[in-house]
Amino acid sequence: MADQPSPADLAALRARIDGIDSNIEELILERARFARQVGQAKGDLAAAVDYYRPEREAQVLRRVIDRNAGPLSDEVLVRLFREIMSACLAQQEPLKVGYLGPEGTFSQQAVHKHFGHSVRGLPLASIEEVFQEVDAGHADFGVVPVENSGQGTIQSTLDMFLTSPLAICGEVELRVHQHLLSRTGRIEDIERVYSHPLSLAQCRGWLRQHLPNAERIPVSSNAEAARRARNADDAAAIAGESAGMVYQLKSIAGSIEDRDDNTTRFLVIGRSLFPPSGNDRTSLLVFIHDRPGALYGILEPLARHGISMNRIESRPSHSRLWEYAFFIDVSGHRDESPLKDALAEINSTAGDVRVLGSYPVAVL
């Protein structure tokens, strides 16, 4: 067994840590001063949204990961640096970010993961309202769920892009842990379970095994489920741990999702497109002519130019009967070859091609 440090050794170590803390604080403040100078260079009339550069943040975070030699994990360091950048940006004024509320939803967690805690979150009643508030300029950005690793695409989000002029500015991948929450904390009291339909589906197997006779009641969000569950001893909610803290509920069981890799992908929506970050994804909305080989005419240039297609999804176009729009995610940025060259070819064959956004691939 190694010798334990003496009191003198501990005092010396703590003094060294205090000195490092002082240096860290001074460097953070120095960074904040430089960030303020960047804001001043953009003019007094610039709003917070004009200072925010998602491609720049992604580059900074990738360098953090590249430099990391331990013992802290990449995830911990990325979270620390994101909070530093969030605080520095908020010196001008906090970004206003809309999300599916109320407070305590996974959408709110996605906001904090992507933007840090120095933003002003705007909880909204629906995904449609998130789009509307960003489009009207009442929110700088919005965060909306788009797909889950086990349950697939959130169709209501895709449908909004059919008519919305907004752009995709980023993506967030959030590992989702579901908890069964109640006022009493006793599973034997539970007769009904509230949750968002997607969360009920994610926990179907657990509910079948542990609460086979409980009524399952879908609601607009998991936070809304928690709000309802706090009013009765025989009710429970499936929601995140943060919702339990917000609504003062006890956890009966944690991580009750049926899949160990349960992850939800969120999109960051805004009013502008941004330059390349060096590792980007592009989302396309394509309306094709109703003729043989129309879809092939879109996909073939992508394959020939060596572009990886990450996802393709069809939805009714809402313009003509039996006409469909295709949502396609591909690797690369619209302003850089080879994707730029492939898009030029696709534009000549498809009925209508809209770039929904080119944005940094999620960092952790």
N, C-alpha and C positions, 0 to 999 in steps of 0.2 A: 504493500500500500504506500503510495507516495506521501511524503511529508506534507502536512497541512501548512498553509501560509501562516506566518507569525502575525500578531497584531500590527507590528511595524510594516510588514510586507503588505498587508491589506490596506493600511493607511496610504502607502505609497501608490498602490494600484488605484485606489479611489481618487487620489490627487491627480493621477495621470488621466483618469476618465473625466474628471472635472475640467482639466485643461483641454481635452479633446472636445467636450461639450461646448466650451467657450469658443473654440475655433469653428465648430460646426455652426453655431449661432451667428457668428460674424460673417461666415461665408454665405449663409442663407440671406442675411440682411443685405449683403453686397449684391447677391443675385437679384433681390427685390429692387434695389436701387437701379441696377442696369435695366431690369424689366420696365421700370417706370420711365427711364430715358427712351426706351423703344416706343412706349406709348406716347410720350411727348413728341417724338419725331413724326408720329402719324397725324398730329394736329389736335387742337383742343376740341374740335367738334366730333371727333371719332367716338363711336359708342363702343361698349365692351365687346360686342360681336366683331368689330373691326380689328381687334387685337388678337383674336383667337385664331390660331393656325394649327389645325389638327395634324397636318403633315409634319410640321416642325415638332410637335409633341411626340408623335410616333417615332421620329428619328432619335430624339433625346432618350426615349425609353428603351429603344433597341440598343443604344450605346451603353446604357446602364446594364443591360443583360450581358452584353459582350464583355464588359469590364469585370463582371462579378466573379470573384474567385472564392466566395464563401467567407464566413460560415452562414450568412443570411441567405435565404432562398431568393430566386429571381422575383417571385411573387411579392415578397415582403419589400424588396428594394423598389420595385415598380410602384407599389402603393405609396411608399414614402415620397418618391420623386413626383408622383402625380399630385399629391397633396401640396408639395412645395410649389409646383407650377400653378396649381389652382389658386393658392393664396397670393402668389405674385400677380396673377392676372386680375384678381379681384381688387387690387389697389385702385384701379380706375373706377370700376363698378362691377358688381357680380354679374355673371352671365345669368340670364333667366332661361330655365330649362323646363319645359312642360313634360309631364309623364302621366301615365294612367294611375290615378289615385284611388282611394285616399292615401294618406301617409301610412307607410308600412308595407307597400307592395314590392314585389320583385323588380318592377320597373323603377322604383325609387332607388333600390340597391344598384341597378344598372347605371343610373344617373351618377351616383357617387363613385362607382368603379371607374367610369369613363372621365368624368369632369372633376372629381374630387368633391370635398365637402364645403368649399367656399363659394359654390354657386347658389343661386336662389331657385329652389325647386318649386314648380307650380303644379300641384296635384289637380288633375282634371278628370271629368266623369267618364270619358270614353276615348277610344283611339281617334275617332273622327274629330273630337274636340281638340286633341293634341295637334292634329294637322291644321285645324282652323286657326288656333291661337298663334302658331308659327307663321302661317300664311299672312295673318293680319298684322304681324310684327309685335304682338303682345308678348311673345316668347321669342328668344333668340334661336333656340334649338328645341327639338322634341326628341324623346326616346320612346320607341314603340317596339313591342315584341313582333318578330316575324316568323320564327320557327323554333320548334322544340325537337331535341334529338330523338325522343320517343314517339311524340304525337304528331309531328310533321308541321306543315305550314299554318300560320294564322291567316286565314283567307281575308278577314276584314282589313288587315293591314295592306295586303297586296291590292285589294280593290280600291283603296284610297288613292293609290298611285295612278289609276286609270284616268282620273280627272284632276288630281292635284298638280300644281306647278312646282312643288317643292323638290329638292334634291336630297340624295343620300350623302351624308358627310362623314359617316363613320359607322363602325359596328362594335358591339360589345357581346362577349360570350360570358354568360353567368352560370356557374354551377349552382343548380337549384336543389336545396334540401328542404323537403316538406316536413312540417311538424303538425301533430294533432294537438290542438290547444283548447282548453276549456277553463271555465271559472273555478271549478272545484279541483281539477286535476285528476279526477277519478273516471276511468273508462267505463265502469259499471253504471255511471249516471247517464251516459250518452244515448239519446234516442234519435237525434238528427244531426247531420253534419253539413255545414255550409262550406262552399268553396267555389272558386272559378271552375267552369267546366273542364278546362285543360288540366287543372290540378287534380280534380276528381278522377280524371282518366289516368293521370300519372300514378295514382295510388289505388287503382282499382283492385289489384291483387291483395294488398294489405287490408283494405276495407272488407273484402270478401272473407278474409280469414279471421279478422279480429272484431269487426262490427257488421256481421252479415245482415242483421235485422234493422240497422239504423237507416233512417230516411236520408237520402242524399239530395241536397237542395243547391242547385247552381245559382250563383250570384255574380255580380259584375266584376268583382275583384276579390283577391284573397284578403285584403285589408277590410273590405266590406263584410266578408265572412267573419273576421275577427270582431268587428264592431257589433255584429248581431249576436255572436256567441257570448259576449260578455254580459248579456241581459238575461240569461237563463241557465240554471244548473244542468239542464238536460240537453244542452246544445254544445256542439264543438265546431271548431273551424280547422280546415287544413290551410296552412299558411306558413310563411317564413318565420324564423325565430324573432326577427325584428318586429313583426306585427304583434307577436305575443307581448313584447316589451311595451309597445305603444299602447296596447289596449289592456294591459295588466292581466294577461291570461297565463295559466300554468301549462307547461308542456307535459302531455300524457305520454307521448312517444315522439322520437325524433328520427329524421332520415327515413320516413316511411314510403318514399318513392320506390316504385317497383324496379327501376333501372339504376344501377350504380353510377352510370355516366349521365344521369339526367341533367341536360344543359339547355338553356334557352338562349337563342341569339336575338339580340336587339339591334335595331337600326337607329342611327342618329340622323334626324332630318333637319334641314335648314333651307335657306334661301339662296345659297351660293355653292358653286363648285370650286374645288381647291386643287392646287398643283400636285404633282407626284411626290410621294414620300420615299420611293425606292422599293416598296413591297406593298402593292396595291391590289384592290379588287374593283371590278366595274360591274354595275348592275344595269341591264338593258331591259327595256320594254319594247317589244316588237309586235306590230300588227301586220299580219301577212295577207297577201292576196289569196283568194280562194282558187287555187289551181294546183295541179299535181307537181310535187317536188318543191313547193314553196318553202317548207321548213328545211329541207335539205339545202336550199340555196342560202340559208342563213348559217347553218352549222358547218357546211363544207369549207368556207373560207377560214373559219376559226381553226378547224383541224389542219388545214393546209399550212397555216401560219404558225402551227405549233402552240396554240393557245389552249390552256386547260379550261374546261367548262366545269364549274363547281356545282351548278344547280340549274334545272330548267323546270318551269311550272307553267301550266296553261290555265287561263281564266276566261270566262265569257267577256267579250269586249264591251258589252253594254251599248254598242252602237248599232249592230245589225244582228238579226237572228242567226244563230249557229256560226257566228264569227268569233274567233278567239284571239286573245293576246297572249304572248309568251313572255314570261319573266325569266331572264337568263343571267346568271352570275358567272363571270369569267375572270381569269387572272390577268393582271396588268392594268395600266392606266390609259385612258382614252387619248391622251396627248403624246403617248410614247409608242414607238413601234416595238413589236409587230402588231399590237392591237389596233393602233391607229390605221394601219394599212388594211387590216381585215374589216374594220368598220366602214372604210371607204368603199370596199367591194359590196358589203352587205347593204349599204344605202342604195345601191343601184338595182338591187333585186327585191328588197322587201317593200311592203306598202308604206310602212312608217316605222322608223327606228328612233327611239328616244333613249338617250343616256340618262338614266336616273341618277347616276353618280359614280365617280371614281374616288375611292377613299382608302385609307390605310387598313390593311388587314389587322384584325384585333391583336393587340399585344397582351398576351396572357389573358 
